[in-house]
Amino acid sequence: MTFKSLGLSDALLKAISKKGYTEPSTIQEKAIPKILEGKDVLASAQTGSGKTAGFALPILHLLQNKTSLRKRPVRTLVLTPTRELAAQVGQEFKDYSEFTDLKTTVVFGGVGANPQIKALRNGVDILVATPGRLLDLHEQKVFSLASVEVLVLDEADRMLDMGFLRDIKRVFALLPNKRQNLLFSATFSKDIKKLANTFLHQPVLVEATPENTTAEKVDQVIYKTDKSKKTELVTKLISDGDWQQVLIFTRTKHGANRLAQKLDKANISSAAIHGNKSQGARTKALAGFKSGRTRVLVATDIAARGLDIPLLPHVINYELPNVPEDYVHRIGRTGRAGASGEAISIVSIDEFDYVKGIEKLLGERLDQETIEGFEPTETLAEVLDKKAENKAQHQRGNRNNRNSGGGRRR
């Protein structure tokens, strides 16, 4: 199948060709015709499957074929969970609409609002936004959503994970009842299905891969070791393998910072990305990683959600997530576009309940190995005792800081 056979306009085909794409991905092949027919769509697609083009291209085609009003009211609204994803989705809309007169604007928090306000007041056809900033600007009466024809919830599962359900419902209340609705999610949890039932009208179900499955070309392996040996083992794997582009997941922001610092000291250029980093710092870290100046990006789940990193060869779970579906999200960042990839999990004894949950979700056993010199020796009781002691020390330190006034800035 070709993009031309999907019925897209010549202007869009020219932009697609300029980006170097020749054939639609599975999600594009399935979703584009249904969206062009004006149907509501409930789509299951992993990050990296080409899902953004799967909804951007048909939306642009539909908007292009309708008369644009002089003042350009917002006609398509795309809601995303994170700033990074909003920026990437907005850029794809701009790339694909290069040979049309359609305008796209992106709004999200963490940066000044004035440029966003100016763009909105000048009129836009497509608005890509995070829920918080969208509602803030709407309350200031900067723009109206009364003319929205298409609503997209992108990575809806992550939006629910991040607690955006209330904001999403507030946005729904601002939209016209008659509109086309598209929901894209990596997984179909009960909460996602419940949300879908509240606003999708007779939706068509589109699946690129069966829900909660992992890419066939991703080699998954668990290396068992002690918690205290994890950093040394990760350093060895990256150095011995001469890996040049590695995404590592940690469970906490502090853990991401600490691991990036230790890798830097081992002469492995690294950067951390998480919710406490400014938008500028996150953008800089991602740019350095994508350009190859930085070998390792250490990230928390929320910060990494939606990152557009093509052909990523290595993903490491420094710590397993306590939600099995997050494991699927993480390793879905490798093995893309037909390329093979490797997903490694460094697992200590206290994480083996998480392994069981992941295996149950995937319906398969994961290979478990040890590396000479890093064999696990700790018992579960020892690990839990250390964890409790570290927590107690942290709490004592916080109390001492408060009592001495050391935590205040003057």
TORSE-482038 format. One record per residue (C-alpha): x, y, z. Coordinates in steps of 0.02 Angstrom, whole numbers, plus 50000, padded with zeros to 5 digits. Layout:
N
XYZ ...
# end
This chain:
410
500005000050000 500555017949965 500095034550046 499315039649880 498145024749884 497485030850052 496735045749961 497795059650036 497985076349946 499455080549832 500075093649956 500175080650094 500965067649979 502315080449935 502685083350120 502715064550155 503935061950012 505045076050077 505155067250246 505735051650156 504265040350194 503705028350058 502455016350137 501215018850279 501495009750443 500184997450507 499315010250617 499305023050474 498615010450351 497205005850471 496795022750549 496915035150404 495455028350300 494305027750453 494735045450505 494475051550327 492735043850334 492375054950485 492225040550608 492695041150792 494235030250821 494885020850972 496675016250928 497975005551016 499725010250961 501435011051044 502555026251036 503635024350880 502285015650777 501965031050671 500345034950763 500555053950755 500535053750565 499095041450581 497985055350643 498905071050582 498815066750397 496945063350385 496545078350496 497565089750384 496725082350230 494985085550303 495395103250358 496225107350193 494665102350099 493545113750201 493435132450182 494545140850311 493705154850405 494575171750396 494955172850583 495545154650593 494645147950746 495375132050821 494635117750719 495695103350785 496235100950965 497575088151011 497825084951197 499475077051254 500125072651428 501855080651420 502745095951351 503955085351249 502575075651164 501595091651129 503125099351046 503445083750941 501635081750886 501555100350842 503125098850738 502425084150641 500835093950601 501925108350540 503025096850435 501555088250350 500615104550319 502125113250241 501295114250070 499605119850135 499055136150216 498545127750380 499265134350542 499755124450697 500165131150870 500805121951024 500455127451203 501155119851363 501735125351534 503495128251597 503835142351473 503185160051452 501395161451393 501535177651293 502165170051128 500815156751140 499475170051172 500065180151023 500005164950908 498255160350966 497605177950941 498295177950764 497225162750728 497655144050713 496855128950633 497665115550741 498045117650926 499165104951014 499135107151203 499425100151375 497825101251480 498435113351614 499085127251501 497595125151384 496355128251525 497385142851594 497385151851426 495555148051394 495085155651561 495995171351505 494835171451353 496315170751234 495395159051115 493795149051094 493535130451070 491765132651003 492305128550824 493275112450859 492835099050732 494095085650784 494715081150959 496225069850983 496755062451150 498545056651121 499325044151243 497715044551342 498335030851460 499765041851518 498585056651541 497565046251660 499135040051749 499655058151775 497985062951851 497285073151705 495545065351705 494735080351790 495575092551669 495065081851520 493245082551575 493385101551595 494015102651415 492585091651353 491355104251428 492105118051320 491905108851155 490415107851037 489425091651052 489555088050866 491355083550827 492475069050776 493415060750920 495035050850912 495825042051062 497575034751048 498285024151190 499695011651210 498595000851322 496724998351346 496484997851533 494764997851615 494965016451648 495355019951465 493825010051407 492755019251535 493405036051472 493135030951290 491315026651327 490995044251391 491415053551230 491725041851081 490205038950970 490135021550892 492035021050877 493025010150758 494344999950850 496065000950770 497534990850836 499304991450769 499884977750887 498884967551012 498724977351173 500074974851305 501254965751186 503054969751147 503914971450980 504494954850907 506214961650866 506594967151044 507744955051135 507254955251319 508404949151457 508494950651646 510184951651731 510044946751914 511214955752033 511284964552202 510544981952216 512254988452270 513064981852109 511814989251984 512785004951938 514394995351912 513514982451804 512674995751696 514355004351673 515154987951621 513794983851494 513885000851411 515795001451410 516114983451356 514784984351222 515355001651165 513535006751162 513305024351095 511455027451125 510635020551281 509015025451367 508985020551551 507435020951661 507445024351847 505955025151964 506385041852045 507025059051995 508405058152126 508915041052061 509025047851883 510155062251937 511275050952042 511505037751905 511885050951770 513215058551883 514025041651917 514055037251732 514845054051692 516215050351819 516515033951728 516795043851566 515105039251493 514275055551442 512545055951521 511075067451554 509545065551665 507795070451615 506335071351737 504915082351797 505995093451906 507065098851759 506615115151672 505925114151497 507555121451431 508595108351521 507475094151459 507555100451279 509455102351289 509675084851362 508595076951227 509475086551088 511175080951152 510605062851158 509835062950985 511375071250908 512565058650987 513465071051099 512715062051249 512815042951253 511575039851392 509905047751437 509295043051611 507435046151628 505915043451737 504355036051655 503365052251648 504795062451574 505185049451442 503395047351387 503205052651206 505055055651173 505375054050987 507005044350975 507075034250813 508035017850798 508525017150981 509595001351001 509674999351191 508455001851334 508964997651512 507784996151660 508935001251802 507424998351913 505854989351860 504214999051862 502914993451987 501574994651852 501814980751722 501084991251579 502495003951605 503744990251561 502884988451392 502975007351365 504815007751410 505454993851300 504324999451157 505615013051125 506795000651044 506554988650898 505645001750795 505425003650609 505964985750575 507614987450668 508124975550807 508344981750984 508864976051156 507924978451320 508914974351476 508244974251654 509444974851801 508464966151938 508824963952123 507944951452234 506654963952300 506004966952123 505534949152079 503704951852117 503744965151980 504504952251861 503054940451895 501804954351857 502674958651694 502764940451638 500914938251677 500484953451572 501574947851426 501054929651438 502864923951426 504384920351533 505834932451521 507614925651504 508584927451667 510474927551670 511934932351782 513604940051735 515204933851812 515714944751957 513954951651978 513044936352044 511714940952173 512164937252355 510934948052453 509394940452535 507704949052526 507774952652712 509464961352694 508834972252552 507264977152645 508264981152802 509434992452702 507955001052621 507155004352790 508785011152861 509055022652712 507285029252731 507555032352917 509195041552882 508345052352752 506945056852873 508205060853012 509165071952891 507575081352844 507145084153027 508895090453065 508805102552918 507155109452977 507745111153157 509355120153107 508535130852974 509745123352849 508375120452723 507945138852706 508615150452576 508965168252627 
# end
